[in-house]
Amino acid sequence: MTFKRDDTFSFRRSKSGEVSISHLGKPVTKLRAKAAEKFLNRIETSNLDQAQQIMARATGNFKRGNENSGSR
């Protein structure tokens, strides 16, 4: 199963059950075992925008909208 949106996150599930998440085509993280299973369960019941947020949270390194963007 592959979920892809051209300008943001995508994921790929391997036969072994691992989930690889990419951002702009570059690998960001891999989920294994229970984390992969939980991720897939959440993705299956989400729409496109929700899926993008789930993938961003799974990577742990992307802004959530409350960071300062300017310099002081």
Secondary structure by P-SEA (a helix, b strand, c coil): cbbbbccbbbbbbcccbbbbbbccccccccccaaaaaaaaaaaaaccaaaaaaaaaaaaccccccccccccc
